[in-house]
Amino acid sequence: MPDLDDGEKAALVELLRDTIAADPYPKSPRVRALRRVLDKLEPPPPRPAPYPHPKPAGEPSLLLANGKRPGRR
């Protein structure tokens, strides 16, 4: 890995992003290689956690399991 200061690294990242965005073939091997280089220079942010799996049918919800019904006092 070459020694780059923050300004040089930012310029290279900006150039890679502009080149990738302007390419008419986003799935080409050239663009894939450029994205791999960009990921090494500036890793993408982590993906958000997926939603939890739905409950299987037949299990009562928390409200019904506690004996509380909405709308009743």
Residue pairs with C-beta under 8 A, 6 or more apart in sequence:
4 12
9 41
9 42
12 41
13 38
13 41
13 42
16 34
16 37
16 38
16 41
17 38
19 34
20 26
20 31
20 34
20 35
20 38
23 30
23 31
25 31
55 61
63 69
63 70
